[in-house]
Amino acid sequence: MREHSRDPYEVLHLGPAATAREVARAYRSLMRTLHPDTRAAEAVRADPNSWALELQKIMDAYAVLRDPAKRAAYDRQRRESPPEPPPPQRDPGPSGPDLLDTGPWTADPVVDTAVNKP
């Protein structure tokens, strides 16, 4: 299998306890929805690399999970390797009621005096 950053179970939207029948059903369902023969030609032409990459990930995941020996080896490796840390979260900055509750609004004195002069 080519190395992808995604877990084969995640690619096929399954849990590790999925049966062989569930793996096959998930694979066929995803292939039916994403295969270029079942999609509008405009959608395929719009971004041919993204759907081809997604199809390749699905086929690679199925290749691992359909074979009992490959699946057992993958599950063993998955249990032994430490989990990948989640991607860093972008700090959205300060938010919440403290920013909104800053007291009465004050106008710039220069602008205020220029507007209020007779």
Order of alpha helices (4+ residues) and beta strands (2+ residues): alpha-alpha-alpha-alpha-alpha-alpha-alpha
